[in-house]
Amino acid sequence: MKDQIKFTIVIVFWCYIIFFIVSCKNKVTEIQIIEKINQDVNISTNTFTHGKNWLSSYKIISFQKNDDSLFLLSSISKVILNKGIFFILDGRFSNLYAFNSGGKYIRKYGAIGLGINEYKKINDFDIDTIKNQIIILSEDNAALYYYDLYTSKFVKKLNLKIYGNQFCQTEKNEILLYRNFNTGDKGDGYNLVLLDSTGNLKSKAFPYNAKLSNIGWKSTGFLRKTGKRILFAGAYNDTVYCFINNSFNIKNIINIGSKNIKANLLTLNNVYNKKFLLDSSTSLLGNSFFANERFVVFNYQSKLKIKSAIYNTNLKEISNLTESDNKNPLKYVFFTPMMLDNHSNLYLKFSKSDIQNIAKKYPIAYTQLLIEQPQIKACLNQQSEEFLLITNLQGAINLNYLKQ
């Protein structure tokens, strides 16, 4: 009888230990947010330097197939350059392509459908350079899809059970997911969650009141890699954080948000009206932000226009990509920053329809554009709808590294 009691006690003890270990393992913690500010983080937008000509020299890449088959790159939603290969998301039709450095088609990853290796929509993608896999996020499926980087062969599907529309894989093979004010799942009330490699919720950050802010935003807020950095800024927020050692540290404060924006950061549902967004006094940080050791590039809204700014971290100078008062007709082209590499090459997208709209609104400038910018003129006869323009922020363009 005593032996039976001892045996029962031992069993209960080990059950308690196992339960304790599992509970600790599954405990969801909050990611530390370090609000320490040093003198280099602030980027003042009060005084812009004029006279900069960032587009004096450039190269345009158009993306197309080698054969005569029907192909149209309708949009450039995201660009990753890896070992001389461009990986481009066409968000309009949820297609993910690989192209060589000259813009020639190599392969496509996955397809829309209901199969285990198919998705309903692509929201974002990342590259695992260790396992040589490309990872696709589908918010509609609440899942990640893994494909071989060099063959596009399907590898696996990882169900997340948490909704989000942007993500980054960390160096520890974990997943940072930007939920963009999604509600109704395990990450409820937090805008960023960290998942382990199996998709289980590990920790979370940047809480919000789901009753006051529950609308997703496309034109502001982001989670992205730039170089080896993972950067995050919430919607309508001009503080940019960098994810380092499992914590978020302030990378930059842009100081561009207008008073009416800052007054509603905790109640973003108030911002969801045309009267607010179409107010000429409204200014805010956009959804495009890239940085290397020397430059910071971002887009922003000011006086009802979307502009792109370039900040030189050494000189502490900020200027617009194109000046509104210069005579260069390129100022009429709507450029969006897509990537900034370690060589300070800046990759900007523009569309054929942008050029055609100039012909309607500014016919004289359009004629001047076609005469002075033959590379732009050549785009009108290309198959693609959108293109990449590459310029170097330090001077002459050197793209030899693309051939590696």
C-alpha positions in Angstrom: 0.0 0.0 0.0 2.9 2.4 0.9 4.6 1.5 -2.4 1.4 2.3 -4.3 1.1 5.7 -2.5 4.8 6.5 -3.3 4.2 5.5 -6.9 1.2 7.8 -7.1 3.1 10.7 -5.6 6.0 10.2 -8.1 3.5 10.2 -11.0 1.8 13.3 -9.8 5.1 15.0 -9.2 6.4 14.3 -12.7 3.0 15.3 -14.2 3.4 18.7 -12.4 6.9 19.1 -13.7 5.9 18.3 -17.3 2.9 20.7 -17.0 5.2 23.4 -15.6 7.8 23.0 -18.4 5.1 23.0 -21.1 3.4 26.1 -19.6 6.7 28.0 -19.4 7.5 26.9 -23.0 4.2 28.1 -24.3 4.1 31.4 -22.3 3.6 34.4 -24.5 5.8 37.3 -23.5 6.0 40.9 -24.6 8.9 42.1 -26.8 10.8 44.8 -25.1 10.5 48.2 -26.8 13.5 50.5 -26.0 12.6 54.1 -26.3 16.1 55.4 -25.8 16.9 58.3 -28.2 20.4 59.4 -29.2 21.3 62.5 -31.2 21.5 60.7 -34.5 18.0 59.3 -34.7 16.1 62.5 -35.4 15.7 63.5 -39.0 14.4 67.0 -39.3 12.1 67.7 -42.2 11.8 71.4 -41.5 14.6 72.4 -43.8 15.2 70.7 -47.2 18.4 71.1 -49.1 17.7 72.3 -52.7 19.6 71.9 -55.9 20.3 68.1 -55.6 20.1 66.2 -58.9 19.7 62.6 -57.8 18.7 61.4 -61.3 21.5 62.9 -63.4 22.6 59.3 -64.3 20.5 56.2 -64.2 19.7 52.8 -65.8 16.2 51.4 -66.5 15.4 47.7 -66.3 12.3 46.4 -68.0 11.2 42.8 -67.1 10.0 40.4 -69.9 10.1 36.9 -71.1 12.6 35.5 -73.6 9.9 33.9 -75.8 6.7 35.1 -77.4 4.4 33.8 -74.7 1.9 36.2 -73.2 3.5 37.9 -70.2 2.8 41.1 -68.4 4.4 42.5 -65.2 1.4 44.6 -64.2 2.9 46.0 -61.0 6.0 46.0 -58.9 4.9 45.7 -55.2 8.2 44.5 -53.7 11.8 43.8 -54.8 14.5 41.7 -53.3 17.9 41.4 -55.0 19.8 38.2 -54.1 23.0 37.2 -55.8 22.3 39.2 -58.9 18.7 37.9 -59.3 15.7 40.2 -58.9 12.7 38.7 -57.1 9.6 40.7 -57.8 6.1 40.5 -56.4 3.4 41.6 -58.8 0.8 42.3 -56.1 -2.0 43.2 -58.6 -2.2 39.6 -59.8 -0.4 37.8 -56.9 2.5 36.6 -59.0 6.1 36.2 -57.7 8.8 36.1 -60.3 12.6 35.8 -60.6 14.5 37.8 -63.3 18.2 38.0 -64.1 20.1 41.3 -63.8 19.1 42.3 -67.3 15.4 41.8 -66.6 14.9 38.4 -68.4 12.4 36.1 -66.9 13.7 33.0 -65.1 10.9 31.4 -63.1 7.6 31.9 -61.2 6.8 30.7 -57.7 3.5 29.0 -56.8 0.1 29.7 -58.2 -3.3 30.9 -57.1 -5.6 28.0 -56.3 -7.0 25.7 -53.5 -4.3 23.0 -53.5 -1.9 22.5 -50.6 0.9 24.2 -52.6 -1.4 27.0 -53.9 -2.5 30.2 -52.2 -5.5 32.6 -52.6 -3.3 35.7 -52.6 0.3 36.9 -52.1 0.7 39.7 -49.5 4.5 39.5 -48.9 7.6 37.4 -49.4 11.0 36.9 -47.9 14.1 34.8 -48.8 15.8 32.3 -46.5 19.4 32.6 -47.8 20.6 29.7 -45.6 18.1 27.1 -46.8 17.8 28.7 -50.2 14.1 29.0 -50.0 11.6 31.7 -50.9 8.7 32.2 -48.4 5.3 33.5 -49.5 2.8 35.0 -47.0 -0.9 34.7 -47.8 -3.1 36.6 -45.4 -6.2 35.0 -46.8 -4.8 31.6 -46.0 -3.1 32.7 -42.8 -0.2 30.6 -43.9 3.4 30.7 -45.2 4.4 28.8 -48.4 8.0 27.6 -48.9 9.5 27.0 -52.3 13.0 26.1 -53.5 14.7 29.3 -54.5 16.4 27.8 -57.6 13.8 25.4 -58.9 10.5 26.9 -57.5 9.6 23.4 -56.3 7.1 23.4 -53.4 8.6 22.5 -50.1 6.0 23.0 -47.4 3.0 25.0 -46.1 3.1 26.4 -42.6 -0.3 27.3 -41.1 0.0 30.4 -38.8 -3.6 30.7 -37.4 -2.8 34.4 -37.1 -3.6 37.0 -39.7 -1.1 39.6 -41.0 0.0 41.1 -44.3 3.7 41.7 -43.9 6.4 39.5 -42.4 10.2 39.0 -42.0 12.1 35.9 -41.2 14.7 36.6 -38.4 18.2 35.3 -38.2 17.0 32.8 -35.6 14.5 31.3 -38.2 11.6 32.9 -36.4 8.8 34.9 -38.0 8.0 38.6 -37.3 4.4 39.2 -38.5 2.8 42.7 -38.9 -0.9 42.3 -38.2 -1.9 45.8 -39.4 -4.8 46.0 -36.8 -6.2 42.6 -37.6 -8.6 41.4 -34.9 -10.1 38.1 -33.8 -7.1 35.8 -33.4 -4.4 34.9 -30.9 -2.5 38.1 -31.6 -5.6 40.3 -30.9 -4.6 43.7 -29.5 -1.0 43.7 -30.7 0.3 44.9 -34.1 3.4 42.7 -34.2 3.8 39.1 -33.2 6.9 36.9 -33.1 6.3 33.2 -34.1 8.7 30.3 -33.7 9.7 28.2 -36.7 6.7 26.0 -36.3 4.2 29.0 -36.4 3.4 29.0 -32.6 3.0 32.4 -31.0 6.0 33.3 -28.9 5.8 37.0 -28.1 4.1 40.2 -29.2 4.7 44.0 -29.3 3.0 47.3 -30.0 -0.4 47.0 -28.3 -3.4 48.9 -29.5 -7.1 49.3 -28.6 -9.0 47.2 -31.1 -12.2 49.1 -30.5 -10.6 52.4 -31.5 -8.1 51.2 -34.2 -9.2 48.2 -36.3 -8.8 49.3 -39.9 -5.9 48.0 -42.0 -3.8 50.6 -43.9 -1.8 50.2 -47.1 -0.3 53.6 -47.7 1.3 54.0 -44.3 3.1 51.7 -41.9 5.6 48.9 -42.7 7.6 45.9 -41.6 10.6 45.2 -43.9 14.2 44.2 -44.2 16.7 46.7 -45.5 20.0 45.1 -45.8 20.2 42.9 -42.6 18.1 45.3 -40.6 14.4 44.6 -39.8 12.6 47.9 -39.6 9.1 48.7 -38.4 6.8 51.7 -38.2 3.1 51.6 -37.3 0.5 53.2 -39.4 0.6 57.0 -39.3 3.6 56.8 -36.9 6.9 58.5 -37.8 9.0 56.6 -35.3 10.9 53.8 -37.0 12.2 50.9 -34.9 14.9 48.3 -35.6 14.5 44.7 -34.3 17.8 43.8 -32.6 18.5 41.0 -30.0 14.8 40.3 -29.6 13.9 43.9 -28.8 12.8 47.0 -30.8 15.1 50.0 -30.6 14.4 53.4 -32.1 16.2 53.7 -35.5 14.9 57.1 -36.7 12.3 59.7 -35.8 11.2 61.4 -39.0 9.3 64.3 -37.4 6.9 64.6 -40.3 3.5 63.7 -38.8 1.1 66.6 -38.7 -0.7 67.7 -35.5 -4.0 66.2 -36.6 -2.2 62.8 -37.2 -0.4 62.8 -33.8 -3.6 63.6 -32.0 -5.3 60.5 -33.3 -2.5 57.8 -33.1 -4.5 55.9 -30.4 -7.8 56.3 -32.3 -6.9 55.7 -35.9 -10.6 55.0 -36.8 -11.0 58.7 -36.7 -8.6 59.1 -39.5 -10.7 57.0 -41.9 -12.4 59.7 -43.7 -11.7 61.7 -46.9 -12.0 65.0 -45.2 -9.2 64.2 -42.8 -6.9 62.6 -45.4 -7.6 65.3 -48.1 -6.8 68.1 -45.7 -3.8 70.0 -47.2 -2.3 70.4 -43.7 -2.1 66.6 -43.2 1.4 65.1 -43.5 2.6 61.6 -42.6 5.3 59.0 -43.2 4.4 56.6 -46.0 5.0 52.9 -46.5 8.4 53.0 -48.2 11.5 53.2 -46.0 15.0 52.0 -46.7 18.4 52.6 -45.1 22.1 51.8 -45.3 25.1 53.1 -43.5 25.1 56.4 -45.4 21.5 57.2 -46.5 17.9 56.9 -45.4 15.2 57.0 -48.2 11.5 57.2 -47.5 8.2 58.5 -49.0 5.8 60.8 -47.3 2.6 62.7 -47.8 2.7 66.5 -47.7 0.3 69.1 -49.1 -1.8 66.4 -50.8 1.2 65.0 -52.7 3.3 61.8 -52.2 7.0 62.7 -52.3 10.3 60.8 -51.8 13.0 62.1 -49.6 16.7 61.3 -49.2 18.6 61.9 -46.0 22.5 61.9 -45.9 23.4 60.6 -42.5 27.0 61.9 -42.7 26.1 65.5 -43.8 22.8 65.5 -41.9 21.1 66.9 -45.0 17.6 66.0 -46.4 16.4 66.7 -49.9 13.6 65.6 -52.2 14.2 63.1 -54.9 13.0 65.6 -57.5 12.6 69.3 -57.1 9.3 71.0 -58.0 11.0 74.1 -59.3 13.6 72.7 -61.5 13.4 72.3 -65.3 14.0 68.6 -65.5 10.9 66.9 -66.8 11.6 63.9 -64.7 9.9 65.8 -61.8 6.6 64.9 -63.4 7.2 61.1 -63.2 5.9 59.5 -60.0 8.7 57.4 -58.6 8.4 55.1 -55.6 11.5 53.8 -53.7 11.6 50.0 -53.7 15.1 49.2 -52.5 18.4 50.7 -51.3 21.4 48.4 -51.5 24.8 48.6 -49.7 26.4 50.2 -52.7 23.9 53.1 -52.3 22.1 52.2 -55.5 18.5 53.3 -55.2 15.8 51.3 -57.0 12.7 53.3 -58.0 9.6 52.0 -59.7 7.5 53.9 -62.2 4.8 52.9 -64.7 4.0 53.4 -68.3 0.7 54.9 -67.4 2.6 57.6 -65.3 4.4 58.7 -68.5 1.1 58.6 -70.5 -0.6 60.8 -67.9 2.1 63.4 -68.3 1.2 63.7 -72.0 -2.4 64.6 -71.0 -1.6 67.0 -68.1 1.7 68.5 -69.2 2.1 68.1 -73.0 5.0 70.4 -73.3 6.9 68.7 -70.5 6.0 65.3 -72.1 7.6 66.3 -75.4 10.7 67.6 -73.5 10.8 64.3 -71.5 10.9 62.1 -74.6 13.6 64.3 -76.2 15.9 64.5 -73.2 15.3 61.1 -71.6 15.5 58.4 -74.4 15.5 55.6 -71.8 12.1 56.8 -70.5 10.8 57.0 -74.1 11.9 53.4 -74.8 9.7 52.2 -72.0 6.6 53.2 -73.9 7.2 50.3 -76.4 8.0 47.7 -73.8 5.9 44.8 -72.7 5.9 45.5 -69.0 3.6 48.1 -67.4 6.1 48.9 -64.6 9.9 49.4 -64.6 12.8 49.9 -62.2 15.0 52.9 -62.5 18.4 52.6 -60.7 20.4 55.6 -59.7 23.4 55.9 -57.3 23.2 58.3 -54.4 27.0 58.7 -54.3 27.6 59.4 -58.0 28.3 57.1 -60.9 26.3 53.9 -61.2 28.4 50.6 -61.0 26.2 47.5 -61.4 29.0 45.0 -61.9 28.1 43.3 -58.7 24.8 42.3 -60.3 26.8 39.9 -62.6 28.1 37.8 -59.6 
